[in-house]
C-alpha cells in the first residue's frame, strides 16, 4: 500500500508565508535549491533521522513553493515504488499528468497528477 508521506503548500509571497508558518506552528524552515531556479522551502514539522525521515511514527514533513496555475492549492504527496508505473495506472484510471517526473539529484524524483475529481496530488520515488 502506497502512503502519504509529504505535503506541499503553494504560496504567493514566500517571505510572508515563512513569517506565518514558522512562528505559528514552530516549524523549522530550510531553503533549498530544487534546480532550474525553483526555490523550495522544506517545512520540518517533526525531527528527522540521519536519512531525513521523520522520527515520530505517522508524522510527515512538507514543503513550500511558489504558487503556479498548475499547483493552486495545498497537496499531499504519495510515495510509490515507481513513478513511471504509477503515472501509467493514473492515466488508465482517467487521471492526467500535471508535472512529468523530474529528478532531484541524490534524493529521488517527483511528479504531479490530477485525479478524476480535479485534485492535484504529488508522487515521490526515493533514489535507489
QUIRAQUI-V689247 format. One record per backbone hydrogen bond with DSSP energy under -0.5 kcal/mol. CO is the residue of the C=O (numbers start at 1). NH is the residue of the N-H. Records with the same first field share a line. If there is no record, write none. Layout:
# QUIRAQUI-V689247
CO->NH  NH
This chain:
# QUIRAQUI-V689247
3->5  79
5->61
6->77
7->63
8->10  75
9->65
11->67
13->17
14->18
15->19
16->20
17->21
18->22
20->24
21->25  27
22->26  27
28->30  44
30->42
32->34  40
35->38
37->39
38->34
40->32  42
41->64
42->30  44
43->45  62
44->28
47->55
49->52
53->49
55->57
56->59
61->7
62->43
63->9
64->41
65->11
71->68
75->8
76->122
77->5  6
78->124
79->3
82->86
83->87
84->88
85->89
86->90
87->91
88->92
89->93
90->95
91->94
96->114
99->112
102->110
103->105
104->107  108
107->127
108->104
109->125
110->102
111->123
112->98  99
113->121
114->96
115->118
119->115
121->113
122->78
123->111
124->80
125->109
